[in-house]
Amino acid sequence: MSNTVHFKHVALIGVGLIGGSLALDMKSLGLAEKIVGIGRTRANLDKALELGIVDSITQDISEGVCGADLVIVAVPVLKVASVIKDAVPFLSDGCIITDVGSVKERLIEEVLPLLPRGVSFVPAHPVAGTENSGAGAALVGLFKGRNTIITPTGSIDPVDSAESEALQTVTELWRSVGSNVVVMDSKEHDRILSAVSHLPHVIAYALVNTVASAGKGAGEGGADTDMLSYSAGGFRDFTRIASSSPEMWADICDMNAVAIVEMIEAFQKELDSLKSFVANRDLTHVKEQFNRAKSQRDALVKGD
Amino acid sequence: MSNTVHFKHVALIGVGLIGGSLALDMKSLGLAEKIVGIGRTRANLDKALELGIVDSITQDISEGVCGADLVIVAVPVLKVASVIKDAVPFLSDGCIITDVGSVKERLIEEVLPLLPRGVSFVPAHPVAGTENSGAGAALVGLFKGRNTIITPTGSIDPVDSAESEALQTVTELWRSVGSNVVVMDSKEHDRILSAVSHLPHVIAYALVNTVASAGKGAGEGGADTDMLSYSAGGFRDFTRIASSSPEMWADICDMNAVAIVEMIEAFQKELDSLKSFVANRDLTHVKEQFNRAKSQRDALVKGD
């Protein structure tokens, strides 16, 4: 790596799984002289300090961001804009703000009007995570080999030199922690994520509810059958993401509603045609659909 | 364990993941004097012999089942009846036939007319498995702590003493290898499995195809976007079952079409109502649905 980034004072707002893991990597690589953890929950901040994720902690945004050259906003996506609004009056000229939210278009619309001259915003989304949350879930190397998608607020090839420099800095930051950085339009990002992440979560939640409901009154004499108790490993893996935070995922559904609804509808068409094939015992087409999916899925994990 | 079963000659037709794993457990527990592996593919039989899963092998059903006191049919569910038909002329009086198929009602309808007097059939389904197949995938202890569902061909409490004894024997066999045995009606079995296993597979295949299709022509200038390349661990776990055998799952869809279509429709209703909540930005209801699913899912894995 020829380019390496270095920050004097990083303000990390939201020390959870993503923010905490990024801070751990930055510290172990020596990318920051100090990282200040900012959050609302004292217990989580204490834990972050105890785990060595951050160098100091505060519940006061103004205190934490004052003098920062980089502000990383790693709070739930619905709260990013209001956190930036609170931070803005205390930011120095030349400061770069970045985030890790999984929805980009609406976020940019919300944040752009808040930014003062001299402060750059580079939206980023590391496509990584587990269903766990909080500082205690932070992991070294979480982003290694993962895609981080950066969606510039203006054009993908900015002409403004400060914006261009900020984009370069955030790109180098994510490359330094091992991410494969992809720069794309926010709308494209939101559509891709609605497919590979948001839709599967919606489906997983709906599936668990379907199976739980199917057991109601299904047993002998109208007793309930605990359908879920008959599930095997496949079902458990398949529904692991239904254990994710309902608040976070409801926020994402709100922020990316249009793309998610569109993707649900594409899935509904696919499922409906598969249902017709099954109902008609059209094994040729059922097998054809299953084969198509299997070859795509197998190609996906071949490199793992 | 006060009751232990013991067999002189076990004929295992189909030495794959399930049949092979059961044979491994039976051998390590000393439940059988000899286990003969019967199959169509020489290479798989050779592998089974080499791995010590069976004591001898043959491609000739008549030779393999002759003199057996237990015949375990562990072939794909659509082929169980035809395999039993081939075996029947060579079975001795008192022989018990059992299977491991994941659909029961139609299977029983197909098998019952084939059975001669003096031969019992005890349908069983160990709810366990991985997406791998073949003798090489067989594992010791695969059924430990898993449910094995037994669906008697007659009533759940048989009056016929031979049938009752056969049911008891197969129950003890599965208990011996660590399974939790549940006896239920075949129709109930098929409905439960359509929910916890068949529906998730259909959904996983449909989801992978949806995401792959969504990338068609979605890139710059109408180029394809490889959507799947942006997926993270959640998507990979979620779609693992889409790597299962298309042939096997098409067979299951055929055998259990009615229950599966019914369960797809229950899921479609659930997804449709969730889609409306998202489209209307009705966060209260979205969160309520997600919370309901999460608490069910969390309860499911609490014991793991």
Interface residues (C-beta under 8 A of the other chain):
Chain A: V127 A128 G129 T130 E131 R146 N147 I149 V182 E188 R191 I192 L193 A195 V196 S197 L199 P200 H201 V202 I203 A204 Y205 A206 L207 V208 N209 T210 V211 A212 S213 A214 G215 A218 T225 M227 L228 S229 Y230 S231 A232 G233 G234 F235 R236 D237 F238 T239 R240 I241 A242 S243 S244 P246 E247 W249 A250 D251 C253 D254 A257 I260 V261 M263 I264 E265 A266 F267 Q268 E270 L271 D272 L274 K275 V278 A279 R281 L283 V286 K287 Q289 F290 N291 R292 A293 K294 Q296 R297 D298 A299 L300 V301 D304
Chain B: V127 A128 G129 T130 E131 R146 N147 I149 V182 E188 R191 I192 L193 A195 V196 S197 L199 P200 H201 V202 I203 A204 Y205 A206 L207 V208 N209 T210 V211 A212 S213 A214 G215 A218 T225 M227 L228 S229 Y230 S231 A232 G233 G234 F235 R236 D237 F238 T239 R240 I241 A242 S243 S244 P246 E247 W249 A250 D251 C253 D254 A257 I260 V261 M263 I264 E265 A266 F267 Q268 E270 L271 D272 L274 K275 V278 A279 R281 L283 V286 K287 Q289 F290 N291 R292 A293 K294 Q296 R297 D298 A299 L300 V301 D304
